Amino acid sequence: MDFARIAALVTAFALAVPALAQNESPPQTPPRLVVAISVDQLGADLFAQYRRHFTGGFARLLEGAVFPSGYQAHAATETCPGHSTILTGAHPARSGIVANRWHDLDVARDDVRVYCAEDETVAGSSASDYTPSAMHLLVPTLGDLMKRANPASRVVAVAGKDRSAIMMGGHNADFAYWPGSAGFESYANATPPAALAGINELTVAAATEPRAAREVPAICAPYNRAIPIGEGQSVGTGRFARERGSARALMASPDADALTLAFAGELVAELGLGQGEAPDLLAVGLAATDYIGHSYGTEGVEMCVQMIALDGLLGEFFAGLDARGISYAVVLTADHGGLDLPERQIAQGAPDAARLTADFVAIAGEIAEASGLPAPVIRADGPFGDFYIDRSVPEERRAEIRDRAVAALTAHPQVYRVYAREEIMAQPVTDAPPEHWTVLDRVRASFHPDRSGDFVVVLQPRVTPIVDPIGSGYVATHGSVWDYDRRVPVVFWWNGARHFEQPLGVMTVDIMPTLASLIGLDISDVEIDGRCLDVMAGLTETNCP
């Protein structure tokens, strides 16, 4: 598949409408289209590293209101919780999206794990083979509130992951699409747009045809070296070459974002978004940066190539919106940051970086054997985050089992702290600036009493919880309470925006009330955790109520 052919689709929806000059005049009030873009795993550090090289879409956004060090303030820095904050204004403690997966010990099936975007009441559904749904999101999104105010508003979400599209699109999206086994797919019985067939033809072709390695831009040359990861294996310099039939390799490449933006652009044209009587919302989740970060790390040549390619793709996408004469406002942010693979961190002056050396789920499981209770006594979806005491444990022994497990895990040198449920719930959700939050504050903002565990494990900084990168295919990850995973850019732009940069911390939960203010949407009756940011300071008295 020729990448240029995919990228060309991003601007195909421009038709023959003459393009507007950038920043020619302020938009009509309110904007007719809100474009919310999440770049999965675009941490603030990664954004800062490449911003001086941007000449396309990122460069345009940097002319607006720039908050380079925003926060996904909570502890569970995963895809689903992060996306749930962007257009709800709610921390996971309020929205209920506490992780990508959690355990529901009352669910009526053998697999008691629950995926954040599934409907587990459907017969045969499991956490890995599920029916997509927004039912677990306990709060409305911006799109839900727009449609409440005016049913004529259209809400469209297109993303590289289902949980991204669902968490940003909300409960009442007109269209929500994400990659499936045969191209982009949606909820069962959804009426497909006309653009779906063509984009899926391209998607299937891109996933099945081989792809040659990409050339290395000059600015990426310093990153172009392989990093050994053990047993004669290394990571890096593949530069997105892929064999026939490798859908996973497609997703971990710039081609994935090109397809997502192309589909989003086609839907803008087909549905006439931004050209109706009521304002519309387009949510776009770009997943390639995350897949690349997991597969190659954040500091290699592949990530450098991705950043430059994405800058160009965003520029083409915005040019297409300009060409249609749409009055639109953009916010770009991320669901979380990321941490580079420890082998490269060590080579770059971080000797404390390490891979996890123990199976914490197994350690917790040993408590069961010592307790004389039938397994499983303790359940967890991974080596950190929420741990659950099984319902089979008698009430009079639950505290004993918890305390023994907490003591065993706390004793490990790669564990920073283990927090019991009672300690977490005794901590109020803070309204302090996010850069001053304690670790307990971060854990509390992720903790929902109906879904979170009996205790929460926090790893030490720079511990990568991937024991076997060769076997898993993932060399690096995110999800920690530490700022390299919490800090993300938050950038607002519209035609005529006054540029300013605010280095102090804001939060992704501030995005929804800010966008609501820009389109004149009254959300005074909605309980949220964020606050409106005055991004129009200097143009008007204030955009915030």
C-alpha positions as CSV (number, residue, x, y, z in Angstrom):
1,M,0.0,0.0,0.0
2,D,1.5,3.4,-1.1
3,F,1.4,5.6,2.0
4,A,0.9,8.7,-0.2
5,R,-2.4,7.2,-1.5
6,I,-3.6,6.9,2.1
7,A,-2.5,10.3,3.1
8,A,-4.1,11.8,0.0
9,L,-7.5,10.8,1.4
10,V,-7.0,13.1,4.3
11,T,-7.5,16.1,2.0
12,A,-9.8,14.5,-0.5
13,F,-12.9,15.9,1.3
14,A,-11.7,19.5,0.5
15,L,-13.5,19.3,-2.9
16,A,-13.2,22.5,-4.9
17,V,-14.0,25.0,-2.1
18,P,-11.4,27.7,-2.0
19,A,-9.2,27.5,1.1
20,L,-9.4,30.1,3.9
21,A,-6.3,32.0,4.8
22,Q,-5.0,30.7,8.2
23,N,-5.9,33.1,11.0
24,E,-7.6,35.4,8.5
25,S,-10.4,36.4,10.9
26,P,-12.0,35.3,14.1
27,P,-14.6,32.5,13.8
28,Q,-18.3,33.1,14.1
29,T,-19.5,32.5,17.7
30,P,-20.0,29.8,18.6
31,P,-17.8,27.6,16.3
32,R,-20.0,25.3,14.2
33,L,-17.6,22.3,14.7
34,V,-15.6,21.2,17.7
35,V,-12.7,18.9,16.8
36,A,-11.4,17.0,19.8
37,I,-8.2,15.0,19.0
38,S,-6.5,12.6,21.3
39,V,-3.0,11.3,20.3
40,D,-2.7,8.2,22.4
41,Q,0.6,8.2,24.5
42,L,1.6,11.7,23.4
43,G,3.2,12.6,26.7
44,A,4.3,16.2,27.4
45,D,8.0,15.2,27.3
46,L,7.6,13.7,23.8
47,F,5.6,16.7,22.6
48,A,8.4,19.0,23.9
49,Q,11.1,17.0,22.4
50,Y,9.8,17.4,18.8
51,R,7.8,20.7,18.9
52,R,10.7,22.7,17.4
53,H,10.6,20.4,14.3
54,F,6.9,20.8,13.6
55,T,5.9,22.6,10.4
56,G,2.4,21.1,9.8
57,G,-0.6,20.5,11.9
58,F,1.1,20.7,15.3
59,A,2.8,23.9,14.2
60,R,-0.6,25.4,13.5
61,L,-2.0,24.4,16.9
62,L,1.0,25.9,18.6
63,E,-0.3,29.3,17.4
64,G,-3.2,28.9,19.8
65,A,-3.6,28.5,23.5
66,V,-0.9,26.1,24.6
67,F,-0.7,24.3,27.9
68,P,2.4,22.2,27.3
69,S,2.4,20.4,30.7
70,G,-1.2,19.5,31.3
71,Y,-2.2,16.5,33.4
72,Q,-4.1,13.3,33.3
73,A,-4.1,13.9,37.0
74,H,-5.3,10.5,38.2
75,A,-3.2,7.3,38.9
76,A,-4.5,4.9,36.4
77,T,-2.8,6.3,33.3
78,E,-4.3,3.9,30.8
79,T,-6.2,4.4,27.5
80,C,-9.8,4.1,28.8
81,P,-9.6,6.2,31.9
82,G,-7.6,8.8,30.0
83,H,-10.0,9.1,27.2
84,S,-12.9,9.2,29.6
85,T,-11.6,12.4,31.2
86,I,-11.2,14.4,28.0
87,L,-14.9,15.2,27.1
88,T,-16.6,14.5,30.4
89,G,-14.7,16.8,32.8
90,A,-14.7,14.0,35.3
91,H,-11.9,12.0,37.0
92,P,-12.3,8.2,37.0
93,A,-13.5,8.4,40.6
94,R,-16.6,10.1,39.2
95,S,-16.9,8.6,35.8
96,G,-16.4,5.0,37.0
97,I,-13.8,4.3,34.3
98,V,-11.1,3.2,36.7
99,A,-8.9,1.1,34.3
100,N,-9.0,-0.6,30.9
101,R,-10.2,-3.7,32.8
102,W,-11.3,-4.2,36.3
103,H,-12.8,-7.1,38.3
104,D,-16.5,-7.4,39.0
105,L,-16.7,-10.3,41.4
106,D,-20.5,-10.3,41.1
107,V,-20.7,-10.7,37.3
108,A,-22.5,-13.9,36.2
109,R,-19.7,-15.5,34.1
110,D,-16.5,-17.4,34.6
111,D,-14.3,-14.5,33.5
112,V,-15.0,-11.8,36.2
113,R,-12.8,-9.3,34.5
114,V,-14.8,-6.5,32.8
115,Y,-13.6,-4.5,29.9
116,C,-14.3,-0.7,30.3
117,A,-16.2,-0.5,27.0
118,E,-18.3,-3.7,27.0
119,D,-21.8,-4.7,27.9
120,E,-21.2,-7.8,30.0
121,T,-24.9,-8.5,30.3
122,V,-24.9,-9.8,26.7
123,A,-24.7,-13.6,26.7
124,G,-21.3,-15.0,25.8
125,S,-19.5,-11.7,26.3
126,S,-16.1,-11.7,28.0
127,A,-13.4,-9.1,28.7
128,S,-11.6,-10.2,25.6
129,D,-14.5,-11.1,23.3
130,Y,-17.1,-8.5,24.1
131,T,-20.0,-6.4,22.9
132,P,-18.9,-2.8,22.7
133,S,-20.9,-0.3,24.9
134,A,-20.6,3.0,26.7
135,M,-22.7,1.7,29.6
136,H,-19.9,1.8,32.1
137,L,-19.4,5.5,31.6
138,L,-21.4,7.0,34.5
139,V,-21.3,10.6,33.3
140,P,-22.3,12.5,30.1
141,T,-19.8,13.6,27.5
142,L,-19.7,16.9,25.8
143,G,-21.5,15.3,22.8
144,D,-24.3,14.0,25.1
145,L,-24.8,17.5,26.5
146,M,-24.8,19.1,23.1
147,K,-27.5,16.7,21.9
148,R,-29.4,17.3,25.1
149,A,-29.4,21.0,24.4
150,N,-30.1,20.6,20.7
151,P,-30.9,17.2,19.1
152,A,-29.8,18.6,15.7
153,S,-26.1,18.5,16.9
154,R,-24.3,15.6,15.3
155,V,-21.7,13.7,17.3
156,V,-19.1,11.6,15.5
157,A,-16.2,9.6,16.9
158,V,-13.5,7.9,14.9
159,A,-10.5,6.3,16.6
160,G,-7.8,3.7,16.4
161,K,-9.3,1.9,19.4
162,D,-12.8,1.1,20.4
163,R,-12.4,2.4,23.9
164,S,-11.1,5.7,22.6
165,A,-14.1,6.2,20.3
166,I,-16.6,5.1,22.9
167,M,-15.3,7.2,25.8
168,M,-15.1,10.4,23.7
169,G,-18.2,9.7,21.7
170,G,-20.3,9.0,24.7
171,H,-23.8,7.5,25.1
172,N,-25.5,9.1,22.1
173,A,-23.0,9.4,19.3
174,D,-24.5,9.4,15.8
175,F,-21.5,7.5,14.5
176,A,-18.7,5.8,16.4
177,Y,-16.1,3.8,14.5
178,W,-12.9,1.9,15.3
179,P,-10.7,-0.8,13.6
180,G,-12.0,-4.3,13.6
181,S,-11.2,-7.6,11.8
182,A,-12.3,-6.3,8.4
183,G,-11.7,-2.6,8.7
184,F,-13.5,0.0,10.7
185,E,-16.6,-1.2,12.6
186,S,-19.2,0.1,15.0
187,Y,-21.9,-1.0,17.3
188,A,-24.2,-3.9,16.1
189,N,-27.0,-2.7,13.8
190,A,-25.4,0.7,13.3
191,T,-26.3,2.3,9.9
192,P,-23.0,2.6,8.0
193,P,-22.0,5.8,6.3
194,A,-21.4,5.7,2.6
195,A,-17.7,6.4,3.2
196,L,-17.2,3.1,5.1
197,A,-16.9,0.8,2.2
198,G,-14.1,2.8,0.6
199,I,-12.1,3.3,3.7
200,N,-12.4,-0.3,4.6
201,E,-11.1,-1.4,1.2
202,L,-8.0,0.7,1.8
203,T,-7.7,-0.5,5.4
204,V,-7.8,-4.2,4.4
205,A,-5.3,-3.6,1.6
206,A,-2.9,-1.7,4.0
207,A,-3.1,-4.6,6.5
208,T,-2.5,-7.3,3.9
209,E,0.1,-5.8,1.6
210,P,3.8,-5.7,2.5
211,R,5.4,-2.3,3.4
212,A,9.0,-1.3,2.8
213,A,11.0,0.4,5.5
214,R,10.5,4.2,5.6
215,E,13.3,6.6,4.9
216,V,14.8,8.3,7.9
217,P,14.4,12.1,8.0
218,A,17.6,14.0,8.8
219,I,16.4,15.0,12.2
220,C,15.7,11.3,13.1
221,A,19.2,10.1,12.2
222,P,20.6,10.4,15.7
223,Y,17.9,7.9,16.9
224,N,18.5,5.4,14.2
225,R,20.2,2.6,16.1
226,A,19.1,-0.8,17.5
227,I,18.8,-1.3,21.3
228,P,19.6,-4.9,22.6
229,I,16.9,-6.3,24.8
230,G,18.3,-9.8,25.5
231,E,18.8,-13.2,24.0
232,G,20.3,-11.7,20.8
233,Q,17.2,-9.6,20.2
234,S,17.0,-5.9,19.6
235,V,14.4,-3.2,19.0
236,G,14.6,-0.3,16.5
237,T,15.5,0.5,12.9
238,G,12.7,-1.6,11.4
239,R,11.1,1.7,10.4
240,F,7.7,0.1,9.9
241,A,8.6,-2.5,7.3
242,R,5.9,-5.2,7.5
243,E,5.2,-8.5,5.9
244,R,1.9,-9.4,4.2
245,G,-1.0,-9.9,6.5
246,S,0.4,-8.0,9.6
247,A,-2.5,-6.0,10.9
248,R,-0.7,-5.5,14.2
249,A,2.3,-3.9,12.3
250,L,-0.1,-1.7,10.5
251,M,-1.5,-0.3,13.7
252,A,2.0,0.4,15.0
253,S,2.8,2.7,12.1
254,P,1.9,6.1,10.8
255,D,-0.4,4.4,8.2
256,A,-2.9,3.7,11.0
257,D,-3.3,7.4,11.8
258,A,-3.5,8.3,8.1
259,L,-6.5,5.9,7.8
260,T,-8.2,7.3,10.9
261,L,-7.9,10.9,9.7
262,A,-8.9,9.9,6.2
263,F,-12.1,8.4,7.5
264,A,-12.8,11.3,9.8
265,G,-12.4,13.7,6.8
266,E,-14.7,11.6,4.7
267,L,-17.4,11.8,7.4
268,V,-17.0,15.6,7.7
269,A,-17.8,15.8,4.0
270,E,-20.5,13.2,3.9
271,L,-22.4,14.5,6.9
272,G,-21.8,18.2,6.4
273,L,-20.4,18.5,9.9
274,G,-20.0,22.1,11.0
275,Q,-22.5,23.3,8.4
276,G,-25.8,22.9,10.2
277,E,-27.8,25.0,12.5
278,A,-26.5,23.4,15.6
279,P,-22.8,22.9,16.5
280,D,-21.3,19.5,15.9
281,L,-18.6,17.4,17.6
282,L,-16.0,15.3,15.9
283,A,-13.8,13.2,18.2
284,V,-10.7,11.7,16.7
285,G,-8.5,9.2,18.5
286,L,-5.1,8.6,16.9
287,A,-3.7,5.3,18.2
288,A,-0.4,4.8,16.3
289,T,1.8,6.7,18.7
290,D,0.7,4.4,21.5
291,Y,1.3,1.2,19.5
292,I,4.7,2.5,18.4
293,G,5.6,3.4,22.0
294,H,4.7,-0.1,23.2
295,S,6.5,-1.8,20.3
296,Y,9.6,0.4,19.9
297,G,9.7,2.8,22.8
298,T,9.4,6.5,22.9
299,E,13.0,7.5,22.1
300,G,13.8,5.4,18.9
301,V,13.8,6.2,15.3
302,E,10.3,4.8,14.8
303,M,8.8,7.4,17.2
304,C,10.8,10.2,15.5
305,V,9.4,9.2,12.1
306,Q,5.9,8.9,13.6
307,M,6.0,12.4,15.1
308,I,7.1,14.0,11.8
309,A,4.6,12.0,9.8
310,L,1.7,12.8,12.2
311,D,2.6,16.5,12.0
312,G,2.1,16.4,8.2
313,L,-1.1,14.4,8.4
314,L,-2.7,16.8,10.8
315,G,-1.7,19.7,8.6
316,E,-3.4,18.1,5.6
317,F,-6.5,17.3,7.7
318,F,-6.8,20.9,8.9
319,A,-6.3,22.2,5.4
320,G,-9.3,20.1,4.3
321,L,-11.5,21.6,7.0
322,D,-10.3,25.1,5.9
323,A,-11.2,24.3,2.3
324,R,-14.7,23.6,3.3
325,G,-15.1,27.0,4.9
326,I,-16.0,25.5,8.3
327,S,-15.8,27.5,11.5
328,Y,-14.2,25.1,13.8
329,A,-12.3,24.9,17.1
330,V,-9.7,22.2,17.9
331,V,-8.4,20.8,21.1
332,L,-5.5,18.3,21.0
333,T,-4.4,16.3,24.0
334,A,-3.5,12.8,25.0
335,D,-4.9,10.0,27.2
336,H,-1.5,9.5,29.0
337,G,2.2,9.7,28.5
338,G,4.7,6.9,28.3
339,L,8.1,5.6,29.5
340,D,10.8,4.4,27.2
341,L,12.2,0.9,27.4
342,P,14.5,0.5,30.4
343,E,17.4,-0.8,28.3
344,R,17.6,2.5,26.4
345,Q,16.9,4.5,29.6
346,I,20.0,2.9,31.2
347,A,22.1,3.7,28.2
348,Q,20.9,7.3,28.4
349,G,21.8,8.0,32.0
350,A,18.9,6.5,34.0
351,P,20.6,3.7,36.0
352,D,17.5,3.1,38.2
353,A,15.4,2.0,35.2
354,A,14.5,-1.6,35.3
355,R,12.1,-4.3,34.3
356,L,9.9,-5.9,36.9
357,T,11.7,-8.8,38.6
358,A,8.8,-10.6,40.2
359,D,5.3,-11.8,39.5
360,F,3.2,-9.8,42.0
361,V,0.0,-11.7,41.2
362,A,1.8,-14.9,42.0
363,I,3.2,-13.5,45.3
364,A,-0.4,-12.4,46.2
365,G,-1.6,-15.9,45.2
366,E,0.9,-17.5,47.6
367,I,-1.2,-15.9,50.4
368,A,-4.0,-18.2,49.4
369,E,-1.8,-21.3,49.8
370,A,-0.6,-20.1,53.2
371,S,-4.1,-19.2,54.3
372,G,-5.6,-22.6,53.8
373,L,-8.4,-21.1,51.7
374,P,-9.3,-22.4,48.2
375,A,-7.8,-20.4,45.3
376,P,-8.3,-17.8,44.0
377,V,-8.1,-15.7,47.1
378,I,-6.7,-12.6,45.4
379,R,-7.4,-11.4,41.9
380,A,-5.6,-8.8,39.8
381,D,-5.3,-8.0,36.1
382,G,-1.6,-7.2,36.3
383,P,1.3,-6.5,38.7
384,F,0.1,-3.1,39.7
385,G,-3.1,-1.2,40.3
386,D,-6.2,-2.8,41.7
387,F,-6.1,-6.1,43.7
388,Y,-9.3,-7.8,44.8
389,I,-10.0,-10.2,47.6
390,D,-12.3,-12.9,46.3
391,R,-15.9,-13.2,47.5
392,S,-15.1,-16.7,48.7
393,V,-13.0,-15.4,51.5
394,P,-15.1,-15.3,54.7
395,E,-15.8,-11.8,56.0
396,E,-14.0,-12.5,59.3
397,R,-10.8,-13.3,57.4
398,R,-10.8,-10.6,54.7
399,A,-8.7,-8.1,56.8
400,E,-6.2,-10.8,57.6
401,I,-5.8,-11.8,54.0
402,R,-5.5,-8.2,52.9
403,D,-2.9,-7.3,55.5
404,R,-0.8,-10.4,54.7
405,A,-0.9,-9.6,50.9
406,V,-0.1,-5.9,51.5
407,A,2.9,-6.8,53.7
408,A,4.3,-9.3,51.2
409,L,4.0,-6.9,48.3
410,T,5.3,-3.9,50.3
411,A,8.4,-5.8,51.2
412,H,9.4,-6.0,47.5
413,P,12.0,-3.2,46.6
414,Q,10.2,-2.4,43.3
415,V,7.0,-1.5,45.1
416,Y,6.7,2.1,46.1
417,R,3.6,1.7,48.3
418,V,0.4,-0.4,48.7
419,Y,-2.7,1.6,49.6
420,A,-5.7,-0.2,51.3
421,R,-9.2,0.7,50.3
422,E,-10.0,2.3,53.7
423,E,-7.0,4.7,53.4
424,I,-7.9,5.6,49.9
425,M,-11.6,6.3,50.6
426,A,-10.7,8.4,53.6
427,Q,-8.8,10.8,51.3
428,P,-11.1,13.4,49.7
429,V,-10.6,14.1,45.9
430,T,-8.4,17.1,46.0
431,D,-8.9,20.4,44.1
432,A,-5.3,21.4,44.5
433,P,-3.2,22.1,41.3
434,P,-2.3,18.7,39.8
435,E,1.5,19.2,40.0
436,H,1.1,19.3,43.8
437,W,-0.9,16.1,44.2
438,T,0.4,13.5,46.5
439,V,0.5,9.9,45.2
440,L,-2.5,9.1,47.4
441,D,-4.3,12.0,45.8
442,R,-3.6,10.5,42.4
443,V,-4.8,7.0,43.5
444,R,-8.0,8.6,45.0
445,A,-8.9,10.3,41.8
446,S,-8.8,6.9,40.1
447,F,-10.8,5.0,42.8
448,H,-14.5,4.2,42.5
449,P,-15.9,2.2,45.4
450,D,-18.0,0.0,43.3
451,R,-15.3,-0.9,40.8
452,S,-11.9,-0.5,42.4
453,G,-10.0,-3.1,44.4
454,D,-9.4,-3.8,48.1
455,F,-5.9,-2.5,47.8
456,V,-3.9,-0.7,45.1
457,V,-0.2,-1.4,44.3
458,V,2.0,1.4,43.1
459,L,5.4,0.5,41.6
460,Q,8.6,2.5,42.1
461,P,9.5,5.1,39.4
462,R,11.0,3.8,36.2
463,V,10.0,0.2,36.8
464,T,8.6,-1.2,33.6
465,P,6.0,-4.0,34.4
466,I,6.9,-6.1,31.3
467,V,9.1,-9.0,32.4
468,D,9.4,-10.6,28.9
469,P,9.6,-8.0,26.1
470,I,10.5,-10.7,23.5
471,G,7.6,-13.0,24.3
472,S,5.0,-10.2,24.7
473,G,6.1,-8.1,21.7
474,Y,5.8,-5.0,23.9
475,V,9.0,-3.4,25.1
476,A,7.7,-0.4,27.0
477,T,4.4,0.8,28.5
478,H,2.6,3.4,30.7
479,G,0.0,3.2,33.5
480,S,1.9,4.5,36.5
481,V,1.2,7.3,38.9
482,W,4.4,9.1,37.9
483,D,4.5,12.3,35.9
484,Y,6.1,10.8,32.8
485,D,2.8,9.0,32.4
486,R,0.5,11.8,33.8
487,R,1.8,14.9,31.9
488,V,0.2,15.6,28.5
489,P,-0.1,18.6,26.2
490,V,-3.4,20.5,26.1
491,V,-3.7,22.8,23.1
492,F,-6.7,24.9,21.9
493,W,-6.8,26.5,18.4
494,W,-9.4,28.2,16.2
495,N,-9.1,30.6,13.3
496,G,-8.2,33.9,14.9
497,A,-7.1,32.5,18.3
498,R,-4.7,34.7,20.3
499,H,-1.5,32.8,21.0
500,F,-0.3,32.3,24.6
501,E,1.5,29.6,26.5
502,Q,0.7,28.7,30.1
503,P,3.4,26.5,31.6
504,L,1.5,25.8,34.9
505,G,-0.5,22.6,35.2
506,V,-4.0,22.3,33.9
507,M,-6.0,19.0,33.7
508,T,-7.7,17.1,30.9
509,V,-10.9,17.4,32.9
510,D,-10.7,21.1,32.2
511,I,-11.2,20.5,28.5
512,M,-14.9,19.8,28.5
513,P,-16.0,22.9,30.4
514,T,-13.7,25.0,28.3
515,L,-15.2,23.7,25.0
516,A,-18.7,24.1,26.4
517,S,-17.9,27.7,27.1
518,L,-16.6,28.2,23.5
519,I,-19.9,27.0,22.0
520,G,-22.1,28.7,24.5
521,L,-23.3,25.4,26.1
522,D,-24.8,25.7,29.6
523,I,-23.4,22.9,31.8
524,S,-24.2,24.5,35.1
525,D,-26.3,21.6,36.2
526,V,-23.6,19.0,35.5
527,E,-21.3,17.9,38.3
528,I,-17.7,17.9,37.0
529,D,-14.2,18.0,38.4
530,G,-12.7,20.4,35.8
531,R,-12.9,24.1,35.4
532,C,-13.2,26.4,32.4
533,L,-9.9,27.7,31.1
534,D,-10.0,31.3,29.8
535,V,-8.5,30.6,26.4
536,M,-10.0,33.7,24.8
537,A,-8.4,36.2,27.2
538,G,-7.5,39.3,25.4
539,L,-10.1,38.8,22.6
540,T,-13.1,39.1,24.9
541,E,-13.5,39.8,28.5
542,T,-13.7,36.0,29.1
543,N,-15.1,32.9,27.5
544,C,-15.8,31.3,30.9
545,P,-19.1,31.9,32.8
